[in-house]
Amino acid sequence: MSTTPYTVSDVMTHTAVAVGRDAPFKEIARLMEQWKISALPVLAGEGQVIGVVSEADLLPKEEYRDSDPALSQEIGRAGPDGAFPRPRLPDDLVKAGALTAGELMTTPAITVHADATLAQAARVMARRGVKRLPVVDRHGLLEGVVSRSDLLKVFLRDDEDIAEEVTRTVVARPCLRQTVTVDVAEGVVTFGGALRDRSLVPVIARLARGVEGVVDVRVELDEPASAPPPR
């Protein structure tokens, strides 16, 4: 992987653990423990992702273990026909009484495509408050899973690798390559040397931040010394 931006397909786990909608509660818990994962895609048919069951979906079973979820409802007044309407149970009470993945899962599933950039996947995770995303093709079929830790793999790039890419994609431009230097330490890119056109400074910084694995960018460019006047 030598070019940016990286995509989800570069870092995702291609062999994903998943369950069917009829998978029982304890099987789901066992798989999460066995594979050290916090969520499982729920599949139907030929592998279409129809939902996701997570640790948060299982937790109400323990939260309400000393009560009967089916009886945890408000007592209302009788209607005109003399019957007492059954109030809607809160989601956590419903899941406390659930027995299968189909009853536990959150649907529709929040997914991402393999060609999405890591930045796009990170934004989806942050906005939707999830730790893992099923990766699906255009038909909604499961291709893999990408997690928060997968997205952080780019920060394992060597400084030399980052410096090579920044040099190739940013300062190799004719207006920069003769006067601008690049140094990378712990993912922090520092531009040194001289630059006459100061309007290029924000452009250089923006391009460098677009390189995967860059932690920060520092621009320490001086104006080139003026040539001495002719005698």
C-alpha positions in Angstrom: 0.0 0.0 0.0 2.1 2.9 -1.3 -0.5 5.5 -2.3 -3.3 7.4 -0.6 -6.0 7.5 0.3 -6.2 4.1 1.7 -9.6 2.4 1.4 -11.5 0.1 3.7 -10.5 -2.9 1.6 -6.8 -2.2 2.5 -7.3 -2.7 6.3 -10.5 -4.7 6.8 -10.8 -8.3 8.1 -11.9 -10.2 5.0 -13.0 -13.3 7.0 -15.8 -12.1 9.1 -17.6 -14.0 11.9 -21.4 -13.7 11.4 -24.6 -15.4 12.5 -28.0 -16.2 11.0 -31.2 -14.6 12.4 -32.1 -17.8 14.3 -28.8 -18.0 16.2 -29.5 -18.4 19.9 -28.5 -15.9 22.6 -25.8 -18.1 24.1 -24.2 -18.9 20.8 -23.9 -15.2 20.1 -22.3 -14.6 23.5 -19.9 -17.5 22.9 -18.8 -16.2 19.5 -18.1 -12.8 20.9 -15.9 -14.2 23.6 -14.2 -16.7 21.3 -13.2 -14.1 18.7 -12.8 -11.1 21.1 -15.3 -9.0 19.1 -18.0 -6.6 20.2 -20.6 -7.2 17.4 -21.7 -9.7 14.8 -23.4 -9.1 11.5 -26.7 -11.0 11.1 -27.1 -12.6 7.7 -30.0 -13.9 5.6 -30.2 -15.7 2.3 -26.9 -15.9 0.4 -25.1 -13.7 2.9 -27.1 -10.4 2.9 -26.5 -8.3 6.0 -29.9 -7.6 7.6 -28.7 -6.3 11.0 -26.0 -6.3 13.6 -26.1 -7.7 17.1 -23.7 -6.1 19.6 -22.7 -6.4 23.3 -25.1 -3.6 24.0 -28.0 -5.7 22.6 -27.1 -8.5 24.9 -26.6 -6.5 28.1 -30.3 -5.9 28.9 -30.6 -9.7 29.5 -28.3 -9.2 32.5 -29.7 -5.8 33.5 -33.2 -7.2 33.9 -32.3 -10.7 35.0 -34.1 -10.3 38.4 -37.4 -9.3 36.8 -39.8 -10.6 34.1 -39.5 -8.3 31.1 -43.0 -9.4 29.9 -44.5 -8.0 33.1 -42.6 -4.8 33.2 -45.3 -2.6 31.7 -47.4 0.3 32.8 -51.0 -0.4 34.0 -53.4 1.7 31.8 -57.1 2.4 31.9 -59.5 0.1 30.3 -60.7 1.1 26.8 -64.3 1.5 25.7 -64.5 -2.3 25.1 -63.4 -3.0 28.6 -59.9 -4.3 27.5 -56.7 -3.0 28.9 -54.4 -1.9 26.1 -50.9 -3.4 26.1 -48.4 -0.6 26.2 -45.3 -0.7 24.0 -42.3 -2.1 25.9 -39.1 0.0 25.8 -36.4 -1.5 23.5 -34.2 -2.6 26.3 -37.0 -4.6 27.9 -37.8 -6.2 24.5 -34.2 -7.2 24.1 -34.1 -8.5 27.7 -36.7 -11.1 26.6 -35.1 -11.8 23.2 -33.8 -15.3 22.5 -32.3 -15.1 18.9 -30.2 -12.8 16.8 -33.3 -11.8 14.8 -34.9 -10.5 18.0 -31.8 -8.9 19.3 -30.3 -7.2 16.3 -30.3 -3.6 15.4 -31.7 -3.2 11.9 -31.2 -1.9 9.3 -27.4 -2.5 9.7 -25.0 0.4 9.5 -22.6 -0.7 6.7 -19.8 0.5 4.5 -18.4 -0.4 1.1 -14.9 -1.7 0.5 -14.0 1.3 -1.7 -14.8 3.8 1.0 -11.9 5.8 2.3 -10.7 5.3 5.9 -11.8 8.9 6.6 -15.4 8.1 5.4 -15.5 4.9 7.5 -14.2 6.8 10.6 -16.9 9.4 10.2 -19.7 6.8 10.0 -18.4 5.1 13.2 -18.1 8.4 15.0 -21.5 9.7 14.0 -23.4 6.4 14.6 -21.5 5.5 17.8 -20.4 2.0 16.6 -17.0 0.2 16.9 -17.3 -2.1 13.9 -18.9 -1.9 10.5 -19.9 -4.8 8.2 -18.3 -4.3 4.7 -20.8 -5.1 2.0 -20.8 -5.2 -1.8 -23.4 -3.4 -4.0 -25.9 -6.1 -3.4 -25.6 -5.9 0.4 -23.7 -9.2 0.7 -21.1 -9.4 3.4 -17.4 -9.0 2.3 -15.8 -8.5 5.7 -15.7 -6.3 8.7 -13.7 -3.1 9.6 -13.2 -2.0 13.2 -11.8 1.1 14.9 -8.5 -0.7 15.4 -8.3 -1.5 11.7 -8.6 2.2 10.8 -5.7 3.0 13.1 -3.3 0.7 11.3 -2.3 3.5 9.0 -0.5 5.1 12.0 1.9 2.1 12.0 3.5 3.3 8.8 7.2 3.9 9.0 8.4 7.5 9.1 10.5 6.7 6.0 7.5 5.5 4.1 5.5 8.6 5.0 8.5 10.9 4.0 8.8 9.1 0.7 5.2 9.7 -0.1 5.1 13.3 1.0 8.2 14.0 -1.1 6.7 12.3 -4.1 3.2 13.7 -3.9 3.8 17.1 -2.4 7.3 18.6 -2.8 8.2 16.9 -6.1 6.3 19.6 -7.8 8.6 21.9 -9.9 7.9 25.0 -7.7 8.9 23.2 -4.5 11.4 20.5 -5.1 14.5 22.7 -5.3 13.9 24.6 -2.1 11.7 22.6 0.3 12.8 19.7 2.5 10.8 17.1 4.3 11.5 15.5 7.7 9.2 13.0 9.4 9.5 11.9 13.1 6.8 9.9 14.9 4.4 10.7 12.1 4.9 14.5 12.4 5.9 16.0 9.0 8.1 19.1 9.1 8.7 21.2 6.0 11.9 23.1 6.0 13.9 25.2 3.6 12.7 28.3 1.7 9.5 29.2 -0.2 9.0 32.4 -2.1 5.3 32.0 -2.8 3.7 32.1 0.7 0.3 31.4 -0.7 1.4 27.8 -1.2 1.9 27.1 2.6 -1.7 26.1 3.4 -1.8 24.0 0.2 1.3 22.1 1.2 0.0 21.5 4.7 -3.4 20.3 3.4 -1.8 17.9 0.9 0.5 16.5 3.6 -2.4 15.9 6.0 -4.0 13.9 3.3 -1.2 11.3 3.4 -2.3 8.3 5.5 -0.3 7.9 8.8 0.5 11.6 9.2 -0.1 12.7 12.8 0.6 16.4 12.4 2.2 18.9 9.9 4.6 21.7 10.8 5.7 24.3 8.2 9.0 26.0 9.0 9.7 27.7 5.7 11.7 30.8 5.3 11.6 33.3 2.4 14.5 32.8 0.1 17.4 35.2 0.5 17.4 38.1 -1.9 20.1 38.1 -4.5 22.7 40.8 -4.0 22.3 43.8 -6.4 24.6 43.8 -9.4 27.7 46.1 -9.2 
